[in-house]
């Protein structure tokens, strides 16, 4: 029986299931992607591939309402946020289409000795496998597939089992944009089949966004088979408040970052670290704002908080909250569950030794911590196995750069949230993964940077 199925998390309705591929079909799809790389990729220019990627972005815009409806059904994203995700995805494709030629241009090397010239030429690697999560079904694909198709790599895309309808819609967009058969191939594959694909000699690299356990498993297989791998494995991002001239604005930013995608965003602010003199006023306003936010039907244009993505996700969050309180944390508001919906929760007194101190809450749950000094704030922010993003609020420019330099994370946003961009590299350190996506750095992950020396 297929594990690929659309089950509406808001209603529990089983909408549609999709057949998994057979082992024979998997082999055929890998061969198809390899043939496309050897043929289409080598016979087209960067300009031609950029034009196709541009059309992919345009089709996302043209079909945005239909695409949004799909992921509201699949994973419960509030429809306004679903539309925003599609618009951001279109912008990513546009960015790479606009900058593809520049990203792929030769890079001269200044010789230290001898005559002649030397330069770096960027060539494609070959077939890449993308293993994508459910929380941003279009955006995750855009930031992986957009640059790599312009480079000339071809794509095997294994989407999350609860997102088969959006996976199908994305593949159709690539076909309709004019990409040839094999350039972008959707696979409804099992875990064992993913392992088979990674080991296949025709597959040259793997990108995964998902859990730590999934990342470790994929990295192990990729390592055994000497494959390049990029991993984005989530985070428990700190939101550090050391100073502000606009406390209401800081609170609004804190709530927006914590509740984005119903709290199911890897780089959402999750741990709120507040300096002594601002702690109580921040906590009072933040708790009130969280309590005032109600979960609602994600298909409503007014919804800002939908259900968790599945019953399994809701069960997991409920267990985390129960353990956190049992181990000494205080729940100030929220945490009530109705089906897969949760009211926003605020936890305080989360101390070392409590599971919640180190765990990532993938849902509308915030932990708030009090510190007395800048050093304590940095120490607490870094006391985590994760290192994806971070948020720093201060009205002292010198402090902003000083603290940003000390935070152990792949990204630091100062005095703003929700500021991701197609041009900005995305990724982390420690158990949040390796490598980057987006921007110039992201486009360089799966490239043969070939040195050519001419005498």
matplotlib code that plots the C-alpha trace (Angstrom):
import matplotlib.pyplot as plt

x = [0.0, 1.3, 2.5, 2.0, -1.4, -3.1, -4.8, -6.2, -4.8, -7.6, -10.4, -8.8, -10.2, -8.2, -8.4, -6.3, -3.5, -0.7, 1.1, 4.7, 7.1, 8.6, 12.3, 12.3, 10.6, 13.2, 16.0, 14.4, 13.9, 17.5, 18.6, 16.3, 17.8, 21.3, 20.5, 19.1, 22.3, 24.5, 22.3, 20.2, 22.5, 25.6, 23.8, 22.2, 23.6, 23.2, 21.0, 18.7, 18.4, 17.8, 14.9, 13.3, 13.7, 12.2, 9.2, 8.9, 8.6, 6.0, 3.9, 4.0, 2.6, 0.0, -1.2, -0.7, -4.3, -4.5, -1.0, -2.0, -5.2, -3.1, -0.8, -3.7, -5.1, -1.8, -0.2, -2.6, -0.8, -3.0, -3.9, -2.4, 0.9, 0.6, 0.2, 3.2, 5.3, 4.4, 5.3, 8.7, 9.3, 8.6, 11.0, 13.7, 13.3, 13.4, 16.6, 18.4, 17.1, 18.3, 21.7, 22.5, 25.0, 26.9, 26.8, 28.4, 31.0, 34.6, 36.7, 40.2, 43.1, 46.2, 49.2, 52.1, 54.7, 54.9, 53.3, 49.8, 46.5, 44.4, 40.7, 37.9, 35.1, 31.9, 30.5, 27.5, 28.1, 25.2, 22.1, 21.2, 18.7, 16.6, 14.8, 12.3, 10.1, 6.4, 6.5, 7.4, 6.5, 7.2, 9.9, 12.1, 12.1, 12.7, 15.9, 17.3, 16.1, 16.3, 20.0, 20.9, 18.9, 20.5, 23.9, 22.9, 22.5, 19.4, 17.0, 15.4, 12.9, 11.6, 9.0, 7.5, 4.9, 2.1, 2.8, 2.2, -0.3, 2.1, 4.9, 2.8, 1.9, 5.6, 6.7, 3.9, 5.1, 8.6, 7.1, 4.9, 7.9, 9.6, 12.1, 12.8, 12.0, 14.5, 15.6, 13.2, 11.8, 9.4, 9.8, 7.3, 10.0, 10.3, 13.2, 14.9, 14.6, 16.1, 19.1, 19.3, 19.2, 22.0, 24.2, 23.6, 26.7, 24.7, 23.6, 26.4, 24.9, 22.2, 20.4, 18.1, 16.0, 14.5, 15.1, 18.4, 17.7, 17.0, 20.1, 22.3, 21.0, 21.4, 24.8, 25.9, 24.8, 26.2, 29.6, 29.9, 29.3, 31.5, 28.7, 28.5, 25.7, 23.9, 21.8, 19.4, 18.2, 16.2, 17.0, 16.1, 16.8, 17.3, 15.5, 17.8, 16.3, 19.0, 17.6, 14.8, 13.2, 10.0, 9.0, 5.6, 7.4, 9.8, 6.9, 5.1, 8.2, 8.6, 5.1, 5.3, 8.5, 7.3, 3.9, 5.0, 3.7, 1.9, 5.2, 6.5, 9.4, 13.0, 14.4, 11.6, 12.5, 11.9, 13.9, 13.3, 16.2, 15.5, 17.7, 16.5, 15.1, 12.9, 12.0, 8.8, 7.2, 8.2, 6.9, 3.5, 3.0, 4.3, 2.1, -1.0, -0.3, 0.2, -2.9, -4.9, -4.0, -6.5, -6.0, -8.6, -9.6, -6.5, -8.6, -9.9, -8.0, -8.0, -6.3, -2.8, -2.5, -3.6, -3.3, -0.1, 0.7, -0.5, -1.8, 1.7, 3.1, 0.3, 1.0, 4.7, 4.1, 1.7, 4.2, 6.9, 4.7, 3.6, 7.3, 8.4, 5.8, 6.5, 10.2, 9.6, 8.6, 5.7, 3.0, 1.8, -0.8, -2.0, -1.0, -4.6, -5.1, -8.2, -7.6, -4.4, -4.9, -2.9, -3.4, -0.1, 1.9, 4.5, 6.8, 9.1, 11.5, 12.9, 16.2, 19.1, 18.0, 14.6, 14.2, 12.6, 15.9, 17.5, 14.6, 13.2, 9.5, 8.0, 4.7, 3.3, 5.4, 7.8, 10.2, 11.2, 14.4, 15.7, 19.4, 21.3, 24.1, 25.1, 27.5, 24.8, 22.5, 25.2, 26.1, 22.4, 21.9, 24.8, 23.9, 22.0, 23.0, 21.5, 22.9, 20.6, 19.4, 19.2, 17.5, 19.1, 17.3, 19.3, 19.4, 23.2, 25.0, 28.3, 26.5, 24.7, 27.9, 29.7, 27.0, 26.2, 29.9, 29.6, 26.4, 27.0, 24.6, 24.6, 22.4, 21.9, 19.1, 19.4, 16.3, 14.0, 12.4, 10.9, 13.8, 14.9, 15.6, 16.5, 19.9, 20.7, 22.4, 20.4, 21.9, 23.4, 26.2, 26.4, 23.4, 21.5, 23.4, 26.1, 26.2, 24.1, 21.2, 20.2, 22.4, 25.8, 27.0, 24.0, 24.5, 28.1, 27.3, 26.8, 29.3, 32.5, 34.8, 37.2, 40.6, 41.9, 45.6, 46.8, 50.5]
y = [0.0, 3.5, 5.8, 8.8, 10.3, 13.6, 13.6, 17.0, 17.8, 20.3, 17.8, 14.3, 13.6, 11.2, 13.0, 11.0, 8.4, 8.0, 4.8, 4.4, 3.6, 0.1, -0.6, -1.0, 2.4, 4.0, 2.6, 3.9, 7.3, 7.6, 6.5, 9.1, 11.9, 10.7, 10.7, 14.2, 15.4, 13.8, 15.1, 18.2, 19.7, 19.5, 20.8, 23.9, 27.2, 28.9, 31.5, 28.8, 27.0, 30.3, 31.1, 27.8, 28.5, 31.9, 30.3, 28.0, 31.1, 32.6, 29.5, 29.5, 33.0, 32.1, 29.0, 30.5, 30.1, 26.4, 25.7, 27.3, 25.2, 22.1, 22.7, 24.0, 20.5, 18.6, 20.2, 22.8, 26.0, 29.1, 30.1, 33.6, 32.1, 29.5, 32.3, 34.0, 30.9, 30.5, 34.2, 33.7, 30.6, 32.5, 35.2, 32.5, 31.2, 34.7, 35.5, 32.6, 33.3, 36.9, 35.9, 32.6, 33.9, 35.8, 32.9, 30.6, 33.0, 32.1, 33.2, 34.3, 33.3, 35.5, 33.4, 33.7, 32.3, 31.3, 32.6, 32.2, 32.3, 30.2, 30.3, 28.4, 27.2, 26.0, 22.8, 20.7, 17.5, 15.4, 13.9, 15.2, 13.8, 16.2, 14.9, 17.6, 18.1, 18.9, 22.3, 24.5, 22.2, 24.8, 26.9, 24.0, 22.7, 26.2, 26.8, 23.4, 23.0, 26.6, 27.1, 23.5, 23.3, 26.5, 25.0, 22.0, 19.4, 17.3, 16.6, 13.6, 15.0, 12.8, 14.9, 14.2, 11.4, 13.8, 16.1, 14.0, 16.4, 19.4, 17.2, 16.3, 19.9, 21.0, 18.3, 19.4, 23.0, 22.0, 20.0, 22.9, 25.3, 23.4, 21.2, 17.9, 14.5, 13.6, 17.2, 17.2, 13.9, 13.4, 10.0, 8.6, 6.5, 4.6, 5.0, 1.9, 3.2, 6.5, 4.6, 2.8, 6.1, 7.6, 4.6, 4.6, 5.7, 8.0, 10.1, 12.6, 14.5, 14.7, 17.6, 16.9, 19.1, 17.2, 15.8, 15.1, 11.4, 11.6, 13.7, 11.3, 8.4, 10.1, 11.4, 7.9, 6.4, 9.3, 9.0, 5.3, 6.1, 9.2, 11.6, 15.3, 16.1, 19.3, 19.0, 21.4, 19.8, 22.3, 24.5, 26.0, 29.6, 32.2, 35.6, 37.8, 41.1, 43.3, 46.7, 48.4, 51.8, 50.0, 47.2, 46.7, 46.3, 43.8, 41.8, 41.8, 40.5, 37.8, 36.6, 36.7, 34.7, 32.1, 31.5, 31.5, 28.4, 27.5, 27.3, 24.7, 26.6, 25.4, 29.0, 30.3, 32.0, 29.4, 30.5, 34.1, 35.4, 38.8, 41.2, 41.8, 45.3, 44.3, 40.8, 41.3, 43.9, 41.7, 38.6, 40.2, 41.6, 38.5, 36.2, 38.3, 38.4, 34.7, 34.0, 36.3, 34.3, 31.6, 28.6, 28.5, 27.0, 27.4, 27.8, 31.1, 34.2, 35.6, 32.5, 33.2, 29.9, 26.5, 22.9, 21.0, 19.1, 15.7, 13.7, 12.3, 15.9, 16.9, 13.8, 14.6, 18.2, 17.2, 14.8, 17.5, 19.9, 17.3, 16.3, 20.0, 20.8, 17.5, 18.4, 21.8, 24.3, 26.6, 26.9, 30.5, 30.2, 27.9, 24.3, 23.1, 20.6, 20.2, 17.6, 18.7, 22.4, 23.8, 27.1, 29.1, 28.2, 30.1, 28.2, 29.8, 28.2, 25.9, 24.9, 22.6, 19.0, 19.6, 18.0, 21.2, 23.1, 21.3, 20.1, 21.9, 22.6, 22.3, 24.0, 27.1, 26.8, 29.5, 29.3, 32.6, 33.0, 35.9, 37.0, 39.7, 40.5, 40.4, 37.5, 35.5, 36.0, 34.8, 31.8, 30.8, 31.4, 29.1, 26.4, 24.3, 21.5, 23.5, 26.4, 27.5, 31.0, 33.7, 37.0, 39.9, 43.0, 45.9, 49.7, 49.7, 49.4, 48.3, 45.7, 44.4, 43.6, 42.4, 39.9, 38.8, 37.9, 35.6, 33.8, 30.2, 30.1, 30.2, 33.3, 36.3, 38.8, 42.1, 44.1, 42.3, 39.0, 37.4, 38.9, 35.9, 36.6, 34.7, 36.4, 35.5, 32.2, 29.8, 27.2, 26.4, 24.7, 22.1, 19.7, 22.1, 20.7, 21.4, 23.5, 26.4, 27.1, 30.3, 33.2, 32.7, 30.4, 28.1, 27.9, 26.8, 23.7, 21.2, 22.5, 21.2, 24.2, 23.1, 24.8, 25.4, 26.5, 27.7, 28.2]
z = [0.0, -0.9, 1.9, -0.4, 0.5, 1.1, 4.5, 5.4, 8.9, 9.6, 9.0, 9.0, 5.6, 3.4, 0.1, -2.3, -2.4, -5.0, -6.0, -5.0, -7.8, -8.3, -8.1, -11.9, -12.3, -10.0, -12.1, -15.3, -13.8, -12.7, -16.2, -17.7, -15.5, -16.4, -20.1, -19.9, -18.2, -20.9, -23.7, -22.9, -20.3, -22.5, -25.6, -24.1, -22.9, -19.5, -21.2, -22.6, -19.3, -17.5, -19.8, -18.9, -15.2, -15.6, -17.2, -14.1, -11.9, -14.2, -14.1, -10.3, -10.4, -13.0, -11.0, -7.5, -6.3, -7.4, -5.9, -2.6, -2.4, -2.7, 0.3, 2.5, 2.0, 2.3, 5.4, 6.7, 5.8, 6.2, 2.7, 2.9, 3.9, 1.2, -1.4, 0.1, -0.2, -3.9, -4.5, -2.8, -4.9, -8.1, -6.9, -6.4, -9.9, -11.2, -9.2, -10.7, -14.2, -13.9, -12.5, -14.0, -16.5, -13.9, -11.4, -14.1, -15.5, -15.5, -12.5, -13.3, -11.1, -10.7, -11.3, -8.9, -11.4, -15.1, -18.3, -19.5, -17.7, -15.4, -14.4, -12.8, -15.0, -13.4, -14.9, -13.8, -11.8, -13.1, -11.5, -8.1, -5.6, -3.6, -0.5, 0.5, 3.6, 4.0, 5.7, 2.6, -0.4, -3.2, -1.6, -0.7, -4.3, -5.7, -3.7, -4.7, -8.3, -9.5, -9.4, -10.2, -13.4, -14.6, -13.8, -15.9, -13.2, -13.6, -10.7, -9.0, -6.5, -3.6, -1.8, 1.6, 1.7, 2.7, -0.2, -3.3, -4.9, -4.8, -6.0, -9.0, -9.6, -9.5, -12.0, -14.3, -14.1, -15.2, -18.1, -19.2, -18.9, -21.6, -19.7, -21.5, -20.1, -17.4, -16.5, -13.5, -12.3, -9.4, -7.6, -5.1, -3.5, -0.2, 2.3, 0.9, -2.6, -1.5, -0.2, -3.5, -5.4, -3.3, -3.9, -7.7, -9.6, -11.8, -8.8, -8.0, -5.0, -2.4, -0.7, 2.2, 4.4, 7.3, 10.7, 12.4, 12.1, 8.4, 7.9, 9.7, 7.7, 4.4, 5.2, 6.2, 2.9, 0.9, 2.8, 2.1, -1.6, -1.7, -2.7, -2.0, 0.5, 1.7, 4.8, 6.5, 9.7, 11.6, 14.5, 17.9, 16.9, 19.7, 19.7, 21.8, 23.1, 24.6, 23.9, 21.9, 21.5, 20.3, 22.7, 21.0, 17.6, 19.1, 20.6, 17.2, 15.5, 18.2, 17.7, 13.9, 13.9, 16.4, 14.7, 11.1, 9.3, 12.5, 14.3, 11.9, 10.4, 10.8, 11.2, 13.3, 16.6, 19.3, 22.4, 23.6, 25.6, 27.2, 29.3, 32.9, 32.5, 29.5, 30.7, 32.5, 30.2, 27.2, 28.8, 29.7, 26.2, 24.4, 26.4, 25.9, 22.1, 21.9, 23.9, 21.6, 18.5, 17.8, 15.5, 12.7, 9.4, 7.2, 4.1, 5.5, 4.2, 7.7, 9.3, 10.7, 12.6, 11.2, 12.4, 12.8, 9.7, 10.8, 13.8, 14.3, 14.5, 17.0, 19.1, 19.2, 20.3, 23.0, 24.4, 24.4, 26.3, 28.8, 29.5, 29.8, 32.5, 34.3, 34.4, 36.0, 33.3, 33.8, 31.2, 31.2, 28.4, 25.7, 24.8, 24.5, 21.7, 19.6, 16.9, 15.2, 16.3, 19.3, 21.0, 21.2, 24.3, 26.4, 28.7, 31.3, 33.9, 31.3, 32.9, 31.9, 32.6, 31.2, 27.8, 26.5, 27.1, 24.1, 22.0, 19.0, 19.4, 15.9, 16.6, 18.3, 21.5, 22.8, 25.7, 27.4, 29.4, 31.5, 31.5, 33.3, 30.9, 27.2, 28.0, 29.6, 26.6, 24.2, 26.3, 26.5, 22.8, 22.0, 24.5, 21.9, 19.6, 16.7, 14.8, 12.0, 12.4, 15.1, 15.8, 17.7, 18.8, 20.2, 19.8, 20.1, 16.7, 18.3, 20.4, 17.3, 15.4, 18.6, 19.5, 16.0, 15.6, 18.7, 17.9, 16.7, 13.8, 10.0, 9.9, 12.1, 11.6, 13.5, 14.4, 11.9, 11.2, 8.0, 6.0, 4.0, 0.4, -2.8, -2.7, 0.9, 1.7, 3.9, 6.1, 9.5, 11.5, 14.3, 14.2, 11.9, 9.0, 6.4, 3.2, 2.0, -0.4, -2.1, -3.3, -4.9, -2.2, -2.6, -6.4, -5.8, -3.8, -6.6, -9.2, -10.6, -10.1, -12.8, -12.9, -16.4, -16.8, -20.2, -21.0]

ax = plt.figure().add_subplot(projection="3d")
ax.plot(x, y, z, "-o")
ax.set_aspect("equal")
plt.show()
